[in-house]
Amino acid sequence: MGFLKMPLELPQFRFYRPRQLKKLEERIAGEDCILEISFANDRIEKALDKLRNGLPLARKDYKILCFHLEEVAAAGLLEIFIPQLSQFFNQAKYYQGHLKGLIVSYYDLFKNESIFRVLQHAIRRSNNIKEGMQPASDLLARSSDGKIFLINMYREFNKCSSMEEIDELSKLYLLGKNKNLYIAIIQLIIAGKIKQVDGIELAEYLIGLMDEINNTNILKNSFESFLLLFKDVEFFDNQKIYHELIFEYILERMGDPFRGGRARWMNMNQDAQDVFTLWQTQKNIKHFFGDIAGDYERLQFWKQYSHYFLRVEYFPKLSGAILMQSKDHMFVEFAEVGAMYMFRREIQNVEMVGNYSKRYNSVDSVRKLRDRTGCTERMIHTRYQWQSNFRNTLAIYGYIARGWANGN
């Protein structure tokens, strides 16, 4: 007698595997013959030398340079080449390969109106455009200038609701994912949708779109827009899972603003940084005091002071030390309930603890964290009144529990 096999529900592995691995996988699977033709570097240089020295260009030279307009521009020869290219399209009878090269090159130089005009000229001169180039050619032909073409292309892509649809449309328009125009369109889609995340499906789609952009600086404005939506949030207890996914993604791409990701957060709106810091400190307080220490009382207590903390770190090898660092102080708790030690930041801080924990054994490191003579305050978790005792003492130093001042 056989058993009925139930379908196995697997987790969303895409949120756990390295982004670079994912990108490599996509590059291997995705970038195919629709994008461009590769020419040997010496052949490209020979064509550029001809152009540079005013020598006649062969039909093959035109084709090579059409596919490599960025090299023409980098050599400062674009103003020389464009008029010659326009004349070439006036005379040539068949130039489908040249037209394709010009289209895919324009996708990298889409802000150049001279290229846009010669591209439209080439399309008008062609009576028999290949089916594979027809969608791109039609959209180019009915756009009055490069800006309108970008808008028209964006409108087409903005109708998509999945990465599969994005991929299909990219192939339809011969738009490689390494092209500047593709990045600009994806950036516009993200900017339009980042403030409207209202479900897991849209959050996952947005993450897929953001994965397409390797340069994190391009995403900063969108991250900022998203974070500012939560400017007035005091506690992230009831955070929607789809919002949590975006917060986690920002952490993955930007890093911790007080650790390795400090440089990436430069020039970010301070209010947006504060939102992210509050989300992260509350997340860590919940994890360290809740999941690890299993202490709901301390979790709720310190959560009310989370708006003062810049970093909350856990050192499992140092008797489960939980370090909460504000602008002026570092507060030390331990997974096992005992005393809380409050240090001036110049006496003890997270960076110092990280450094001396590598140099000294754990016993000596813990002894430093429990230094009664060096700490500013040492407070005991008594059975009944520790919260009010802590609250009163912390208030002396300017720390007021969020919600407590209002009598809540």
C-alpha positions in Angstrom: 0.0 0.0 0.0 1.5 3.3 -1.0 1.5 6.6 0.8 0.0 9.8 -0.5 2.9 12.3 -1.0 2.1 15.9 0.0 3.9 18.6 -2.0 6.9 20.0 -0.2 6.7 23.7 0.5 10.2 25.2 0.1 11.3 28.5 1.5 12.1 31.5 -0.7 15.7 30.6 -1.3 16.2 33.7 -3.4 16.3 35.7 -0.2 19.2 33.7 1.2 21.6 33.0 -1.7 24.3 35.5 -2.6 23.2 38.3 -5.0 26.4 38.0 -7.0 25.7 34.3 -7.6 22.3 35.1 -8.8 23.6 37.8 -11.1 26.2 35.5 -12.6 23.5 32.8 -13.1 21.4 35.4 -15.0 24.3 36.6 -17.1 25.0 33.0 -18.2 21.4 32.2 -18.9 20.2 35.5 -20.3 22.5 37.5 -22.4 22.1 35.9 -25.8 22.3 36.8 -29.5 19.7 39.5 -29.4 22.1 42.0 -27.9 25.2 42.6 -29.9 27.9 41.2 -32.1 31.4 40.9 -30.7 34.4 42.1 -32.8 38.1 41.7 -32.1 39.7 44.6 -30.4 42.3 45.1 -33.1 39.5 45.3 -35.8 37.7 48.0 -33.7 41.0 49.9 -33.4 41.6 49.7 -37.1 38.2 51.2 -37.9 38.8 53.9 -35.3 42.2 54.7 -36.8 40.6 55.1 -40.2 38.1 57.5 -38.8 40.7 59.4 -36.8 42.9 59.8 -39.9 40.2 60.8 -42.3 40.5 57.6 -44.4 37.5 56.1 -46.2 35.5 53.7 -44.2 34.5 50.3 -45.6 31.0 48.9 -45.1 32.4 46.6 -42.5 34.0 49.5 -40.7 30.6 51.2 -40.4 29.1 48.1 -39.0 31.8 47.7 -36.4 31.6 51.3 -35.3 27.8 51.1 -35.1 28.1 48.3 -32.6 30.8 50.2 -30.7 29.6 53.8 -30.5 30.8 54.1 -26.9 34.4 53.5 -28.1 33.8 56.2 -30.8 32.6 58.6 -28.2 35.5 57.8 -25.8 37.9 58.5 -28.6 36.3 61.9 -29.2 35.3 61.0 -32.7 31.5 61.0 -32.4 31.0 64.4 -34.1 33.1 63.2 -37.0 31.4 59.9 -37.3 27.7 60.9 -37.1 27.6 63.0 -40.3 29.5 60.2 -42.2 27.1 57.6 -40.8 24.1 59.7 -41.9 25.6 59.9 -45.4 26.2 56.1 -45.3 22.5 55.4 -44.7 21.6 57.7 -47.6 23.7 55.6 -50.0 23.5 52.0 -48.6 20.9 49.6 -50.0 21.0 47.0 -47.2 22.2 47.7 -43.7 20.1 45.7 -41.2 23.2 44.7 -39.3 24.3 48.4 -39.1 20.8 49.4 -37.9 20.9 46.8 -35.2 24.3 47.9 -34.0 23.1 51.5 -33.9 20.1 50.6 -31.9 22.0 48.6 -29.2 24.7 51.3 -29.1 22.1 54.0 -28.7 20.8 52.1 -25.6 24.1 53.0 -23.9 24.1 56.6 -25.3 20.4 57.3 -25.1 21.0 60.9 -23.9 22.7 61.8 -27.1 20.2 63.5 -29.5 22.6 63.3 -32.5 22.6 59.6 -32.3 18.8 59.5 -31.9 18.4 61.7 -35.0 20.7 59.6 -37.2 18.9 56.4 -35.9 15.5 57.8 -36.9 17.0 58.7 -40.3 18.3 55.2 -40.8 14.8 53.8 -39.9 13.1 56.1 -42.4 15.6 55.1 -45.1 14.9 51.4 -44.6 12.0 49.8 -46.4 12.5 46.3 -45.1 13.3 46.2 -41.4 13.8 42.7 -40.0 10.9 41.4 -37.8 13.2 41.1 -34.8 14.1 44.9 -35.0 10.5 46.0 -35.8 9.3 46.7 -32.2 12.3 48.9 -31.3 12.3 50.6 -34.7 8.6 51.4 -34.5 8.9 52.9 -31.0 11.9 55.0 -32.1 10.1 56.2 -35.2 7.1 57.5 -33.3 9.1 59.2 -30.6 9.8 62.9 -31.3 13.1 63.0 -29.4 15.3 60.9 -27.1 13.4 62.0 -23.9 10.1 61.0 -25.4 11.6 57.7 -26.4 12.7 57.1 -22.9 9.2 57.9 -21.6 7.6 55.7 -24.2 9.9 52.8 -23.4 9.3 53.3 -19.7 5.6 53.2 -20.2 5.9 49.8 -22.0 8.1 48.3 -19.2 5.9 49.8 -16.5 3.1 47.6 -17.6 5.0 44.6 -16.4 4.3 42.9 -13.1 7.0 40.3 -13.0 10.7 39.8 -13.9 9.6 37.2 -16.5 7.6 39.9 -18.3 10.6 42.3 -18.0 12.9 39.7 -19.6 10.5 39.1 -22.4 10.1 42.8 -23.2 13.9 43.3 -23.0 14.3 40.6 -25.7 11.5 42.1 -27.8 13.2 45.5 -27.8 16.7 44.2 -28.1 17.5 45.9 -24.8 20.4 44.2 -23.0 20.4 44.3 -19.2 23.9 45.8 -19.3 22.6 48.9 -21.2 22.3 52.3 -19.6 18.8 52.7 -20.9 17.7 49.5 -19.2 19.1 50.7 -15.9 17.4 54.1 -16.3 14.0 52.4 -17.0 14.3 50.0 -14.1 15.3 52.9 -11.9 12.1 54.8 -13.0 9.9 51.8 -12.3 11.4 51.3 -8.8 11.0 55.0 -8.0 7.3 54.9 -9.0 6.5 51.7 -7.1 8.7 51.9 -3.9 6.1 54.1 -2.1 3.2 51.8 -3.0 4.3 48.4 -1.6 1.1 46.8 -0.4 1.8 43.1 -0.7 4.5 40.4 -0.8 4.1 39.9 -4.5 4.9 43.6 -5.2 7.8 43.6 -2.7 9.4 40.5 -4.3 9.0 42.1 -7.7 10.6 45.3 -6.5 13.5 43.3 -5.1 13.9 41.6 -8.4 14.0 45.0 -10.1 16.6 46.3 -7.6 18.7 43.2 -8.2 19.1 44.4 -11.8 21.1 47.5 -10.6 24.6 46.7 -9.5 25.5 50.3 -8.5 23.9 50.8 -5.1 24.2 54.6 -5.4 21.6 54.5 -8.1 19.1 53.0 -5.6 19.8 55.5 -2.8 17.0 57.9 -3.7 14.5 55.0 -3.9 15.7 53.7 -0.6 15.4 57.1 0.9 11.8 57.5 -0.4 10.8 54.2 1.1 12.4 54.9 4.5 10.8 58.3 4.8 7.4 56.7 4.7 8.1 55.5 8.2 9.3 58.8 9.6 6.6 58.9 12.3 6.8 55.3 13.3 7.9 54.8 16.9 7.7 51.0 17.1 8.1 48.4 14.3 6.2 45.7 16.3 3.4 45.3 13.7 5.6 45.7 10.6 4.0 44.2 7.5 6.0 41.3 6.2 6.3 43.0 2.7 7.7 46.1 4.3 10.1 44.0 6.3 11.4 42.4 3.1 12.3 45.8 1.7 14.0 46.9 5.0 16.0 43.6 5.0 16.9 44.3 1.3 18.1 47.8 2.1 20.3 46.3 4.9 21.7 43.8 2.5 22.6 46.4 -0.2 23.6 49.3 2.0 25.0 47.6 5.1 25.0 48.8 8.6 25.5 52.7 8.7 27.5 52.3 11.8 29.7 49.5 10.6 31.0 48.4 7.2 28.3 50.2 5.3 29.1 53.7 6.7 30.5 55.1 3.4 27.4 53.9 1.4 25.1 55.8 3.7 26.9 59.1 3.2 24.7 61.9 1.7 21.6 59.9 2.6 18.8 62.0 4.2 19.3 62.0 7.9 15.7 61.3 8.7 15.9 58.3 6.4 19.0 57.1 8.2 17.3 57.6 11.6 14.3 55.4 10.4 16.6 52.6 9.3 18.6 52.8 12.6 15.5 52.6 14.7 14.2 49.7 12.7 17.5 47.9 13.1 18.0 48.6 16.8 14.4 47.4 17.6 15.0 44.3 15.4 18.2 43.5 17.3 16.6 44.2 20.7 13.8 41.8 19.8 16.2 39.1 18.7 18.7 39.4 21.5 16.3 39.8 24.4 13.5 37.8 23.0 14.8 35.0 20.8 18.1 34.5 22.6 17.6 35.6 26.2 13.8 34.7 26.3 13.2 37.8 28.5 10.0 39.5 27.4 10.2 42.1 30.3 13.6 43.4 29.3 12.7 43.3 25.7 9.7 45.6 26.3 11.7 47.8 28.6 14.7 48.5 26.3 12.5 48.8 23.2 11.1 52.0 24.8 14.7 53.5 24.7 15.5 52.2 21.2 15.2 55.7 19.7 18.4 56.6 21.6 20.5 53.7 20.4 22.8 53.8 17.4 23.9 50.2 17.7 22.7 47.1 19.5 25.2 44.2 19.3 25.4 40.7 20.8 28.6 39.0 22.0 27.7 35.3 22.7 31.3 34.4 23.8 31.3 37.2 26.4 28.6 35.6 28.7 26.0 36.6 26.1 26.7 40.3 26.5 24.1 42.6 24.8 25.6 46.0 24.1 23.3 49.0 23.4 25.2 52.1 22.4 23.8 55.7 22.3 25.5 58.9 21.4 27.0 59.3 24.9 26.8 55.9 26.7 27.0 52.2 26.3 24.6 50.0 28.2 25.7 46.4 29.0 23.2 43.6 29.7 23.7 39.9 29.6 21.5 37.1 28.3 21.3 35.8 31.8 19.6 38.3 34.1 22.0 40.1 36.5 23.2 43.6 36.7 23.1 46.3 34.0 26.3 48.4 33.5 26.2 51.9 32.0 29.5 53.3 30.7 30.5 56.6 29.3 31.1 56.0 25.6 34.7 57.2 25.8 35.3 54.6 28.5 33.6 51.6 26.9 32.0 51.3 23.5 31.2 48.6 21.0 34.3 49.1 18.9 36.5 48.8 22.0 34.7 45.6 23.1 35.2 44.1 19.7 38.9 44.9 19.7 39.7 43.7 23.2 37.6 40.6 22.9 40.0 39.5 20.1 43.1 40.2 22.2 42.0 38.9 25.6 40.3 35.7 26.8 36.6 35.8 27.4 37.0 35.9 31.2 39.1 39.0 31.1 36.8 40.6 28.5 33.7 40.0 30.6 35.5 41.4 33.6 36.0 44.6 31.7 32.3 44.7 30.9 31.4 44.2 34.6 33.9 46.8 35.9 32.2 48.5 38.8 34.8 51.2 39.2 34.8 52.2 35.5 31.0 52.2 35.0 28.8 55.3 35.4 25.9 53.3 36.8 25.4 49.7 37.9 21.7 48.7 38.3 20.3 45.4 39.6 17.3 43.7 38.2 15.3 43.3 41.4 12.3 41.1 41.3 9.5 43.8 41.4 10.7 47.4 41.0 13.6 47.2 38.6 11.8 48.9 35.7 10.9 52.0 37.7 14.3 52.2 39.3 16.0 51.9 35.9 13.6 54.5 34.5 14.3 57.0 37.2 18.0 56.6 37.0 18.1 56.8 33.2 16.0 60.0 33.3 18.7 61.7 35.2 21.0 61.3 32.1 18.3 62.5 29.8 16.9 59.1 28.7 13.1 59.2 28.7 11.2 56.0 27.8 9.1 56.5 24.7 5.4 56.5 25.7 6.2 56.8 29.4 6.4 60.6 29.3 2.8 60.7 28.1 1.6 58.5 30.9 1.3 55.4 28.7 
